[in-house]
Amino acid sequence: MAQASPIDLCALNDQVLLEQIRRAMSQYGVLVFRGQQFSHDEQVKFAQRLDGELHAKTSSAVLSKNRFGNEALTDISNVGSDGNILEAQDRRRMNGISNRIWHTDASFENPCGRYSMLFARNIPPVRADTEFADMRAAYDALSAELKTVIEPLHAHHSIVYSRHTMGFDFSPEEQAKLPGATHPLVRTVEGSDRKALYLASHAARIIEWEVPEGRLLLKDLIEHATQREFLCSHQWELGDLVIWDNRTTMHRARPFDDKQYKRELTRVTTLDLPRQAHITNKAA
């Protein structure tokens, strides 16, 4: 994780500076930009300028209509369309608190997510940090024998599975919209050319292994990757934009009293597609 120099991302359209941000993302995996002032539309447009096509098939989209009118702008908050804190048993709240388990955004889609950009619009007067795990460092620390075992493997990622483990269930109609996706367990990440574990609470099973053994392997790898030496934490301030690479990190929200305090953040996630063609088409 690194904090970037002061820069107004809302107005940023300089291709040299945008490329510098991409290179810094390859190096650090997580970048913090303080003091930003995005409208909803400006946040979406910046994400397109930086990285191209956007993820819009979110779990929130199958539960209710987006209150911002754009499914690519994910509502990461405990506030309803009336501006009030969601009731404790509201399905949107129950779905949202599952972000407190380790995950990568959009790993249940194909193509999966590349960058996530989370903007703090309203933060509580208590700490509500976001924690990150460095999946490149976690891979590097594995034994040579284990690396040989896991590199040919693939995991099926399903947000239906991860939400079920938290006691939240989608209806059959909702599940049909969230079939999941299969991805390699180890990825070589373009830009840094380093290998990284690709894990998440969404990872339901290993394709090549029987279910009990495969799930135990996934559990062991997540426990390994979330050891203290691989972690960093971000303490939110109003106006923060945090960008992370889902291919090289896992993350989780840390709990706070969301029945008492409002917390409103908006997230845009880009898709892991060849970048240049999409930026050319979208950045105008």
N, C-alpha and C positions, 0 to 999 in steps of 0.2 A: 504494500500500500504506500502511496505517496500523495502529498498535497501539492497541487499545481500552483504556479504563480498566478496572481490576480489577472483575470481575463474575463471579458463580457462574452459569454458563449452565445447569448441571444443574438448578438450582432455579428458573430464570427462567420465569415464566408471565405476566408483566405485559405486556399488549398494547401499552402505550405504549412500553416499552423495546424490545420486539420490533420495533415500527415504526421506532424510532430506528436499530436495527441495519440494517433494510432500507434506510433513507435513506442511512446511511453506506456501505452496499454500492453504492448508485447513484453515490455520489460517488467512492469510492476503488477499487472493484473487488476489493480484497483487504483483509481485516481479520485481525489477529492477536490472539488471546485467550490470555494466559498463565495458567498455574497451574490448569488445569481438571482435574476428576476424574470422568470418565464411566465408568460401566459400559457394556457393549455396548448394552443396552436403553435406557439413558438417552441415549446419543448419538443413537440412532434417533428417540426421542421428541422430543428438542430440535429435530432437523431438521424433523420434522413440524410442530411448533409454529411454527417460524420461517417455513417455506416450503411446506408441504403435501405433495404426493404424491411418492413416492420412486422412483428408478431402480433396477431390479433385474435387467435383462437385460444383464448384464455379460459380457465375454469370459471372465472367470474362471469364471463360472457354467456355461459349456459345457465346461470342462475337468475340473472335479472338484466334489464337493459342498463347499459352504461349511462351514468348520470351526466357525463360530459359529452355524450353523443358521438364518441369515437372509441371503438373497441381496442385500438392500438394504444390508447392512453389508459393504463390500468389504474384503477382506484385502490390504492393501498391505504385504507383508512378504516376507522371505526365509526364513520359518520354516514348517515343516510341522505337521501335527496332533500329531506326537509331541514338538513343542517343539524339534526340532533344526534346524540350518541346512539348507536344501534342497541337494541335490546339484547340481553345476554344470550337468548336462544335464537336470535335472528340467524338464518342460514348463511347470510353474507358474512356475519361476524365469525361464525363457526368455521367457515371455509378460510377466512383470513388468518385466524390464529394458528392454522396449520403451517403458516410461514415460519413458525418458531422451531420447526425441525429442519435439519440440514437438507438443502436442496439446491438445484440449479434451475434457473428459469427456462421454461419451454423445452426441457429435455424430453418431454412426452410428445413432442411434435417432430416432424421430419419435413424440411430442415429444422434443426434445433436452434435454440437461441445463441447469439454470439455476445453482444454487449447489452447489458441492462443499465438504464440511466434513471436513477431514483432521485426525485426532487422534493425537498422539504417545504411544504406550504404552510403547515401549522404543526408545531411540535408541543408536547406536553411539558409542564414545569418539572418533570422528573425524567431521569435517564431512560431512554428507550433505544439502546444501541443496536447496530447491525454488526454481526460477527462474520468474519471470512476465514476460510481455510484454503491454504495454498496447495493446490493439487499437483503442481509440478514438484515442489519440495517433498510432498508426501510420496510421490512415485520414486523420486531419487533415493529416498531412504529405505525402500524395499530391498530385500535380498535379491541377488541375481537369480536364485532359484525360483523365487516367487514371481519375479518379472517374467521369466520364461513361461511359467504356468498361465499367467493371466493375459498376456499380450494377444493371444489368438481369440479371446473370449468376447462375447457380446451380451449386453443386458437389455431387457425390455423395460422401458420406462412408462409408467402409467400413473397419472395423477389420481385416478380412481382408486388405485391400490394405496398410495400414500395417504390420501384423505381417510380411507377406511381404517388404516392403522391408528388414526387419531379419533375414531368414533364418528366420523362424518361420512354419510353415504349419499351418492348421487342416485337419482331415480333411473330406471332403465332407459328412459328417453334421453336423459342427460348423459348417461354412460355411452350411448351410441354416438354422441358427438365428441367423445374423448377416448378414441381407441388405443392411444399410446403409440410408441415408436421404439425401434431397436437401434442401438448405437454401440460402437466398440467400447470395451471397458478401459482401454488405453488409447489415447489419441496423441498424435504428433501435431502440435499446434503451429499453424502457419504464422510466420513472423518471428517467433522465437526459436522454432525448430527444436523445442524441447518436448519431451513426452510428459503427459499428465494423466492421472487417473480421471475417469469421467464417471462420477458417482452422484447419487442423490437419494433422498428418501423415496423418490418416484421409481427408483430401480427395483422392480418387482421380482425379477428372476434372471438367472443366467441361461441363455438360450441353449448352450452346449451341455449343461449339467442338469441333473435331477433337481427338483425343487428344494428339498431340504438342504442339500449340500450347497447349492447355488446361493440360497438366501443366507446361509451361514457365512459364506465367503464375502458376500456384499456387506453383511453386518461387521465382519472383522475388518474389512478394508475401510469402512466409514469410521470405525473406532480408531484405526491407525491414523487416518487422515485428519482427525480432529483432536489429535494430541496438542498440548499447549504450544509446542515449538513451531507448529504450522499455522497458528492462529494470529489474527489481528482484529481489532475492534474499532468501529467508528462511532464517536459520540456526536449526535446530530446537533446542528445549529440551524436556525431559520435561514433559508436561502441556500442551503447546501445542495449541490448536485453531485452524487456519487455514481461513478461509472465503473462497472466491473465486467470482466470477461468470464462468461459462464463456462467456457471451455477449460479454464485454468483455475477456477475457484468454486467452492461451495459457499453458501451463506445461510444465515438464519437470523430472524428477528429475535431480540431479547425481550422478555415479558415486562409489561408495566401494567398499571391499573387502568385498563381500557374501558372499564365500566364507569370511571370517574372523569378521566381526562381525554380530550380530543387529540387525535393524531391524524393528520392528513398529509399524505405523500402521493405523488403520481409517478408511475413508472412507464417507460417506453423500452421495449426490448427489440433488438434487431435480429434478423435471421442469419444463420451461418451460410450465406450464399457468396459466390464470387462477387467481390465488392465493387469493382470499378464500373461495370455496366449499370448497376443499380444507382450508384451515386450520380452518374452522368444523367440518368433519366429523372431522378427525383430532386436534385439539388437546385434546380432553377427557381 
